[in-house]
Amino acid sequence: MKVVVTGGCGFIGSNFVRHMAETRPEAHIVVFDLLTYAGNLANLDGVLDDGRISFVRGDIADATAVREVVSSADVIVNFAAESHVDRSILDSAPFIRTNVLGTHVLLEAALDSGVDRFLQVSTDEVYGSLGVDGKFVEDTPLSPNSPYSASKASGDLLVRAYQSTYGLPALILRSSNAYGPFQFPEKLIPLMVANAAAGDVLPVYGDGQHVRDWIHVADLVEAVVAVMESGVVGEVYNVGGGTELPNLEVVRMILRSMGRSEDLLRFVPDRPGHDRRYAMDHSKITAELGWQPTTGFEEGLEETVRWYADNRAWVDSVRSGEYRRYYETQYAWRLKPDILPEED
């Protein structure tokens, strides 16, 4: 079985590749990744030495490169995405290119090559923001509120259309907020862990009461495998960790875990269109495929904090260069509210 994994050098993609290498010895895995700022070959250190796993550098919006890499694929798992809401607010164009155009190019190539399965890995953010009660189910109407989530919703709708119109054997998995090893430190948990380790302030948006449903990446990749292998074509599967927490409580847990003072906390101006609450009902995937999360949040968070502490070289390498420029653009004015962001 040949599995093409787009975005396989990113956070979730690389964890998926590692899991497949350990648990599916019959699979030949081709990692296809452009290696943008969040795609890092170091995420696959020790795995690419395996003769069953190969790497091809390329852009999923490049039709020629995509057609070549998927020409003999049995399965395509699409993790490739621009995924950070804050960056989409600063510049939405890369999100439209990768998450919409790239998905379209990949679907065309998958249709022509006759793959057995096409799995689109998506996000709970396509559903928009919940009130204080309830959870997202698979038929919750899509109501994205950021350029990022709108681009992912667009990609999902293309996948749905290609399955319905052309009979492409496609499925969609939508996940809640993942955390764990190899996550780029622009996202909440690795950002706060890295800043706390360096003694830097921890910027918390607004009142810090934005609620997220947290899932450890190890649980998520097991869900991806379950849907890839056993999910019903044409279906959507929601995946969540069953742990709803406000961002502020997560940050405080990180500070306690690292023995740092809450004096490092800084409440900063919120981002535009910030969704207040997400929560996923994962009863469908549990009932149909037997999947459920097994990693408790406290346990998973402790493991994640230890991983970043034990991998300082990786953290230091990704927090340099482009990341520092982004961080200054995103947070410098927020940490000094009297300083407004410069106009382009």
N, C-alpha and C positions, 0 to 999 in steps of 0.2 A: 504493500500500500504506500503510495506516494502522497504525502501531505505537504501542501504549500502553505506556509505560515507567513502572511504579510504582517509587517510590523513586529517581526519576531525578535528584534533587538530592543524593543521597548520594555516597559515594566511588566505588564501582564503577559505580553507575547513571549518574553524570555523565560518567565516562570512556567508558562505552558510548554515551551520547548524542552526545558529541563525535566518537567514531569513526564512528557512523552518519551524522552530518552531513557528514563528510569523504568517506565512501566509498559512500554509498547516496543519490545525489541524487534518486532516484525516491520515496523514503520520506517520508511525513508523520508526524512524531513528536509525540505528546502526552505530556508529562511530567506525571505525577500524583504529588504529594508533599505530605505534611502539614507539612513544614518544622519537624520537631522539632529538638532540639539538633544532630544530625548532618546534617540536611538543610539545605543552604545554597544560595540562589539565586546567590550569587557563584561557585559551582562551575560555573555555566553562563554566566558572563560572556562576551560576544562570540558566543555560540551562539544565545541566544534572540532575537537580532536577525534571524536567518534566518527568512524567512516560512514555511518548511516545518516549523518547530518551535514548539510552543505549550506553555504551562504552565497547569495547573489545580491549585489548592491543594485538597487533600482527604485524607480518611482512608480507607484501604482497609477499615476496619471499618464504614464508613458505607455501607449498602447503596444508598441513594438516589443518593448522589454517584457511587458506583462504577458503577451501572447506566447512569447518564447518560454517563459518560466512555468506557465501553467499548461503547456501543450500536452503533457502526459500525466497531469495530476489526476489522482482519484478524488482527493478532498482538498478544498480551499477553506482555510480559517482566516477571516479578515479581522486582524487587530489594528491594521494601519490606520492611524487617525491623528489629526491635530486634536488635542483633548483638554487643553486648559482654558477654562472660561475667561480668566483675566486676560490671557493673550488674545482671545477672540474679540474682546472688547477693544483692545489696542489696535488690532488689525485683523479683520475677518477674512481677508482674501485667501490666505493659506488654508483656512478651514473649508472654504467652498471648493478650492482646488482638490484637496486631499479627500475630504469626507463626502463630497458630492460627485465631482468629476471623476476622482479616483475610483470610487465605488462603481460608477457607471462603466468605466473602462474594464474593471475587474469582472463585472457581470457579463459584459460582451465576450470577453475572453473565455470565461467559464462556460458560457452557452456554446461557443464554437468548439471548445475542447471536449465537451460532453462529460463533465465531472459527475461523480456519483453523489457528492454532497458539497454544498456551499453554506458555510456558517458565518453569519454577520454578527460580530460582537459589538453590542451597543450599550446604552446607558439609561438609567432611570430618569435622567434629566430631560429626555424627550417628552416626558409626561407633564413637565411643568412643576408647579409648586402645590403641595398639599396644605390643607387646613390643619387644625389641631387633631382631627380624628381621621381614621381610615388609612388604607394603604393602596398603592398602585396595583392593579391587576392587569392581565395581558390585554384586555380590551378597553382599558382606560384611554379616552381620547388623547391624542398627542397635542401638547400645548406648550412648545418650547419657548423659553424666555430669554435666551442668549444666542448670539451668533453661533457659538459652539453647538448648543443643543439643537438649534434649528438645522444646522448642517448635518448632524447625526440623524435627526428625524427624516431629513430629505433622503439620506442614504438608505435608511430603513424602508422608506416607501418605495424606492427604486427596487430594492430586493423583493419586497412584496409583489410589485408589479411584474418583475421578471419571472417570479414563481407562478403567478396567476395567468399571465399572458403567454409566456413561452414554455411553461412547464419546467423551468429550472428547479432542480431539487434543493431548494434553499430553505434555511431556517434562520431565526433571529433569537439571540440571547441578549437580554437586557439586565445589566448588573447594577447593584447599589455601589456605594463608595468602597473601593478596594484599598488595602494598605498592605505593606510587607516589604521584603527585600527588593532592592533594585528600583525603587520608585524615585523618580526625579524630584529633587527637593524644591519644587515650586508648589506641590500639593501640600495640604495642611499638615499631615503627620510628619513627613520627612523634613519639611521646612522648619517646623517647630523643634524637632529633635536636633537638626543641624545647628539652628540658631542657639538653642540652649547649650549645646556642647561647646560652642564658640564663645559663650557669654554674651551673645547679642540679644537685643530685645526681641520679643515674640509678638508680632503685630496681629491683632484679632479684629476682624471686621465687625463694625457696628456694635451691637450689644453682646455678640458672641452666642446668641440663642438660636442660631440657625441649626436645625436638627438634621443629622444624616444617619443613614442605616449602614453600619460598617461591616464589611466582610473581609476576612483574611484572604490574601491572594491564593493560598494553597487550596482553600475551599472553592474559590472561584474557578480555578483551572480544572478541578475535578468536575465541576458543573459543566464547563465547556466540553470536556471529554464526553461526559454523559450525553449531552445534546448532540454532539458531533456523531457519536456512534449509534445512539438509540432514539433520538428525538424524531418526532413525526414531521415529515416534510410539509412546509407551509405554515408551521406553527411558530408562535412566539413563546419564549420561556423567560419568566422573571426570576432573578436570582438575588437573594438578599441574605445578610448575615443575622438578621433578627435582633440587632442591637442598635437601638435608636438613642443617640446622645447629642446634646448641643455641642457645638464646636468648643465653647469655653470650657466645658467639663473635660473634653478630650485633651485640651492644652494643659489644664491643671493636672490631669493624670500623668502627662508626660513630664511635667516639672517635678512632681512627686517621685516618679520613677527614677529621675536623674539626679535627685537631691538638690534641685535648684529652687531658688526663691521665686515667689509670685511677683516680686518686685520687677522681674523681667517682662511681665505682661504689659502690653500697650494696646488700648482700644483705639482703633484708627477709623477714618471715614469708610463707610461701607462701599462696596462696588455697586454699580447700577444693575437693576434687575435681579438682585440676589434672591434666589428662591429660598423660601423660609423653611420648608420641611420636605424631606423625601422619606418614604418607607415602602418596602417591597413586600407584597404577598407572594411567597414562593411555594404555595401549597400545590400548584399545578405540577411543577417539576418534581416535587417530593412524591406526589401521588402517582405520577406516570413513570418516572425514571428512578425513584428511590433515593434521590439526592437530598441531602440536607447539610447545613453547615455544622462543623464539629469543633471549630476553634473558638473558645470563649474570647471575648474582646480583651479582658485584662491580660490573659495569657498571651494572646497574639500581640498585644501592644508591647508587653515586656520583651518578647522575642524580637520584635522589630527594633526596639531601642537598642538591644544588645547587638543586633546585626549591624546597625549603623556605627556603633562604638567599635566593633571588631573590624570594620572595613573603612577606616579613616582615609586610606589612600583613594578608594573609590569616591568617597564623599568629597574630598578635597579636589579631585580632578573634575568632577561635574559642577562644582560650585565656583569654578573659575571662568574667565573669559566671558562668553555670551551670557551665561547665567548672571554674572555680576552686573552686567549692563541692564538686563531685564529687571533685576531686583531693584536697582536704583530707580528705574523708570516707574516701577509699580509701587514702591514703598517710600521712597525718600520724601516725597511731598506729603504722604499720609502721616509719616512720623513727625512732620513739621507742618501742621495744618494751615499755617499762615502762608506757606509756600505752595503756589498752585503749579500743576504740571505745565511744562513748556509746550507751546503750540508748535506743530510741525511747520 
